[in-house]
Every structure is written in C-alpha cells, then in structure tokens.
Amino acid sequence: MPNNSFNLKAPRIEVVDALRGFAIMSIMLLHNIEHFDYYFFPEFFPDWLKALDKIIWDTLFFLFGGKSYAIFALLFGFSFYIQNNNQEQKGKDFRVRFFWRLILLFGFGFVNTLFY
C-alpha cells in the first residue's frame, strides 16, 4: 500500500512561484546590463542608433526595474507570513527561526557588498 502522507501538506500557490520567477528573472537581466557594461558604445556608432538604444534602455528600466524589486520584496514578506502561519498552526514559535533567517540574509548581503 503506497504512503500518501505527502498529500497532507498545503498545496503551493503557483501564482506566487510564477511571480517570484518573473521578478528574479527581470532583476537578473537588468543587473547583467548594469554590471557587465552592455551600455558601452563604440565611437563610430551613429547618433540615431545611440538614441534608439537609450530609448530601449530607459523603457526596460521603467517597465521592469522598480516593479521587479517591489514584487520580489512583497513575495519575500508573503513567504515569511506563510511560514509563520504554518508554524502557528502547529503551535510552534517562529520568532527564533525568523531571526536566524534574517541574520543569514544579512550575512549574504554583507558578502555581496564585498564584491560590489
């Protein structure tokens, strides 16, 4: 007889996963443009091509830049809410684990600032 204990978990919210993937993808694409200097123009480029590229650059950052960070931050907080709610339903205190995760995130952020 198969073990069906994995079916007792709450289902994943697929929209949240899709939005998180969209946010991470657009943040990574914009960071690639910024950090790998894809905005450099050779001197012989015509002015109309530079103007067109600037329009595309500004449009991409307008459409994806701030919105991606906002969506990612919102979903980050939502994930902590889900974890906290699940632990409350089990009768466990989530504060220590939440604090530990924030310390880990601070550590990752600190290491990231050492590189950039």
N, C-alpha and C positions, 0 to 999 in steps of 0.2 A: 504494500500500500504506500503510495507516494506521500511525502511530507509536504503539507500545504501551509506550513507556518509562516512562510514568507508573504502570503496573501493577507495577513493581518495588519500589515503596515498601511499607513495612509498613502493614497496614490500621490505621485508627483504632480505638481502643477506645471504642465508642459508649456504654457504661455510664459511663465516666469523663466524657464530654461531658454526658450527661444529669444526672449527679450535680452537676457543676460548674454547670450551668444552674439546677438546683434551689437550690443553695447561694447563688448570686448573686441569684436572684430573691427568696428569702426575706430575705437581708441587705438588699437594696434596699427591700423592703416595710417591714421593721422600722425602717430608718433614716428612711423617709418619715414614719412615725408619730412618731418621736422629734424629728426636725429641723423638721418643719412644724407642730408643736404641735397635732396632732389629738387630743390628750388634754385639751384645754381644755373645760370645761363651762360653759354659761351658768348663771346663778344660779337660774333658775326650773326647772331640771331636777329631777324627783322623785328621792328618795333611792334607790328601788328601781332606777331606770334607771342611776344612778351606780354602784350596787353591781354590777349586771349588766355594765356596761361595764368595770369593774375586773376582774371575773372573766374576761371575754373577753381583756382586755389581758394579764393575768398568764398566761393559758393560751397565748396566741400567743407570748409571750416564752419561756415554759417549753418549748414544743414546738419552736420554730424558732430561737431566739436562739443559744444556745451550740452547738447541733448544727450550725447553718449555718456558723459560724466554724470549727468543728472539721473539718467535711467540706471546706471550702474550703482550709484550711491543709494538710490531708492530701493533697488533689489537687494543690496547688501544689508540694509536695515531690515527689510522684509524677511530675509533669511534668518537673521538673528531673532526676529519675532517668532518665526515658525519654530526654531529650536527652543526658545524659551517656553512657548506654549506647549510643545510636546513634553518638555521636562516637568512643567507644572501639572500636566495631566497624569504623569507618573508619580507625582508627589515629591519630586526632587528639586533642589535649589540650583538654579543655573548661573547664579552670580559669579561663583568662583571660576567656572569654566569660561564664562563670558569675559571676565577679567584676564584670564590666561590667553585667550584668543586675541584680545586687544594688545597684550604685551607682545605676542608673536607678530602681529601685524605691524606694530611699532618697530620691531627688530627688522622685518623685511623692508620697511620704508627707510630705516636708517641705512641699511646696507645699500639700498637703491641710491640714496643720496651720495654715497661714497663714490659711485660710478658716474653719476651725472651731476 
